Every structure is written in C-alpha cells, then in structure tokens.
Amino acid sequence: MAQTKTSTPLVPAVELAARSKISFPNESAEYRRARTALLAEEIELRRHIERVAEMRRALPPGGEVKKNYQFQSERGPVSFADLFGDKQTLFVYSYMYGPERARPCPMCTSLLSSWDGEAQDMEQNIALAVVAQSPIERLVAFKKERGWRNLKLYSDTSREYSIDYLANTPEFADTAAVNVFTRRDGVIRHFWAGEMGFDQADPGQDPRGAPDLMPIWTVLDCTPEGRKADWYPSLEYPR
C-alpha cells in the first residue's frame, strides 16, 4: 500500500465519510448518522496512524550498538549481528519468561501466538527475534507446548542485552520490551523502542503502547464490549 505523504492535500474526512453508500438491513436513520460520524473519525485515526509512522521513519540515526551481545539459539551460540540474518532491519521482542518465572507471561504469550502465524510474512521484510532470559532449553520446551512453529527464540542468560535495552530494570527484573535495530553499511544502530509505560498511561487504562501490537485488542475494540477492564488472556482455557 502506498504511503501517504503529509504534504499531499487530503480531502476532509467528513467529506470522504459522506461519500459512503453503505447501509445494512433494517438500520435506522439515527444509526446511519452516528455511523457516518464514526467513519469520519476512523478516517482521521487512519491518517494519524500514518502521520506517526512517517515521523517514526524519519527519526535521525539512533545510538550505535557497540557491544557484541551473545545469545543461545535453538541451534547454538549466536551474536547480535547474527540475528539480522540477511535483513537490514531487526525487530526484537523481549519476552517475559525469565528463570524466576514458573510460567511465562500470559499477555506476552498471547501476543507471540498471533505473531507465530505472521512470522514468515514479517520475515520477507525484516528479521524477527524473541529474546528471553531463561535458558534456551526452557524456551524451546514451551515453544513446543504452545505449538509455535515459526518464531525464532533466543536466550539472554547473561542479561546484558536485556539490561541495556530495558527488558531488565531495577524495578522489573523481567519485563516486556520492543526494540528495532538497523544495519546500514555494516553499522548496527538502535532505531526505535516502545517507550510508553505507567508514567504515560491515561486514567482507567493499562499502560499500553501505540500502535497496540496485540491483535486481540484491535478485534475487541470493534465490539460493543470493548476491552474489559478486568480481563486478560490466560495461558490455558478449559476444554
């Protein structure tokens, strides 16, 4: 899909919404008016998402990665540079499954379960790595239990990477983190990280990032129930 440039004049969202000819059986005029007003806001939301993405793409070069981080993969030791494979961009998710945890974080697991189905598509464009602080044998055992086939898991038992890139902090020894790195002309740099936390949370909301990387919340946001304040994914459900 072509990317919208902010310099391109755009038709007002209200006008675009008014062009819609969609209607559904037995809907009222009141419903259609409200839905058209909502459509205008959805168009504005789409545009805002693209404006933010354009700002993100335009970030100046981030800090150079000067340490030679080491990990254990399912096939043996690898370096940080190895995580890129043949790609120039690396997306790293820090998974909350450290050695202190009896079981992995259900929220992280829900997210990664959805990504497992998308991993091969993502990797047509970028490298995708899931890093956790437990030994690789433990990570592989849960990968098999969960039925993941496509995610690449890496163990950071030294915790050096996890500490430097905020997946291990004085407050949270094992927390989720999202970091993106680039490799240009042989130089690896940090590009972007999710930086929303408790300090940036709005009243009555979890400290979630934007865009929200969990497909489940995107789906639930389209329903009348929305995101229930007292519900979160579980690792297992009764059969």
N, C-alpha and C positions, 0 to 999 in steps of 0.2 A: 504494500500500500504506500502510495506517495506521501511524503511528509509535508505537512502544511507549514509554510514559512510565515512568520509573524508579520512580514512586510506586505503580504498579499491581502488586498481588500477582501473582507468577508461579508457575505450577506447577513444581515441581522438574524439572530437565532429565532426571534419571534416570527419573522417573515418566512424562514425556512419551515418552521413548525406549521404555519398556516397553510403551507403547500400540501401537507399530507392529506391524502384521500382515504386513509384507512378508517374503517369502522367495523364493529363486531356485532353479531346478532343481539338485538333487543337492548342495546346500550341506550342510556338516556342522554338527552342533550346536556344535562349537568355533568355527566361522566365525561362526555367528549370535550367539553370546555376545559375541565380540570386536566384531562389527559393531554390536551394540546399545550396547555400552560406548562405541564411537566415535561413534555417533549422539548420545549424551548430550553428548559433548564438542563435537560440531558445533553442537548447540543452544546450548550455553554460548558458543561462538565467535560465533554469530549475535547473541546477546544482548550480548556485549561490544562487537561492532562497532557496534550501535545505541547503547549507552551512550556510546561515544567520539564517535559522530556527534552525539548530543544535547549533549555537552559542547562540541563544536566550534560547534554552532549557538548556544550560549548565551554565546559569548565576548563580552566587552564591546567597544565600538567600538574599532577599530584606528586607526592613525595616518592622519591626513588626507593625501591626495595633493595637495600644493600646487604641484608642478611641472607645467608644461604640456608633457609629453613629446610629441615629434613622431616619426612613423613614415612609411615609404613602404609603401603598399598596392599591390595589383595594379592599382588604378585611380587611384593618385596619392597625394599627401600626405594624412595624417590625423592628428588629435590623439588623445591618450589617451582623452578623453571620447568620441570618435567610435567607439572600439572597442566601447562598450556597445550601440551601435545603439539599439533601443527597449527594451532589457532593463535591469534594476536590479542585476544581478549579472554580473560578468565573470570568466571563468576564463582565465588566461594561462599558456601553456606556453612556456618558453624552450628553444628547440631548439639543440642543439649542432651548428651549421653556420655557424661564423664564417669570415671571409675567410682565416684561416690554415689552414683545413682543406681538403685536396684533395677529400675526400668527407665527407658528413655522418655523424654518429654512428649506427652500426647499431642500437643499442638504442633511441635516440630515434626512429629511423625505423620500427622495428617497432611501437613504441607508437602513433605517429601514424598508421600504416597502419590499425591497428584502429580508431582514433578517426575516421578519414575516413568509415568506414561508419556511424558513430554520430552524426556531427556534426549532421546535420539533426534528429535526435531530441533531442540535447542543446540545440540552439538553439530548441526550443519553450519552454524554461525559462530558459536563460541565454545569454549571449554567450560564444563560444569564440574565442580568438585564439592563434595560434602566432607567436612572435617569435624572430627570429634576427638575427645581427649581420652577415651577408653582404648585399650589395646585392640589391634585390628581383628584379632580372633573373636572378640566380643561383638564388634560391629558386624562382622560377616555373619555371625550366628543370628543376630537379629534381622539382618537383611534377608536371610533365608526364611526365618519365621514369618516375616512380613510379606514375603513373596516378591520383593523388589528384584528386578532383572537388569535395569539399565543404569541406575545410579552408581557413580564411582565414589567409593568411601575411602577416606584416608585418616590414619591415626596420628594424632599430635600428642604423644605421651610426654614429650619434653615440655609441652605447653608454651614454647617460645613464641610460635606464631599466634596462638590463641591469646596470649597476654598482650602482644604488640598490637593486635587488631581487634581488641576489646570483646573477645569471647570469654575472657577470664579476667575479672576485675577484683579489686579489694572487696567490693560489695557483693559480687556474684561470681563465685569460682567457676561457674559453668552456665553461661548464658548464650542465647542465640545471637548471631551477628551475620550481616550480609556485607560482603566486600567485593568490589570489582577492580580488577587489575588489567593493565595493558602492557604489551610488549611491542615496542617500536624501535627499530634499528638496534635490536639486541638489548635495549634498556627496559627493565621492568619497573613500572610505576603504579602507585595506588591511584585509582581513578575516582571511585565513589564508594560511600558506605551509607547504610541506613543509620541515621543519627537521631531518630525520634525515640524518646524514652519516656519515663514517668514525668520528667520535668516539662515535656511538651504535650502531655495528654490533656484533652479537654474534659470539662466536668461530666461525669457519668459515662465516660468512655475508657476502654482499655488503652494503654499506650501503644497503639498500633501505628505502623508506618503508612506512608502514601507514596506511590500506589501500594495497595494491600496485595501482598504476594500470595495470599491464600485464596484459591478459587472458591472454597466453600462459603466464605463471607460474601463474595461477589454474587453468588447464587442466592444466598439467603437475603441479601439486601433487595432482591427483586420480589420478595414475598411479603404478604401483609404482616407476618410475624417478625420479620427482620432478624437482627442479631439479638437473641435472647440474652439478657444481662447475666443470667445465672447458668448458662450452658456453654460447655466447651467440649471438643472432641475427646473421645476416650480411646485407649489402645485396643480395647476389645469390647464387643457387644454380645449379649445373649443370642444364641442361635435358635 
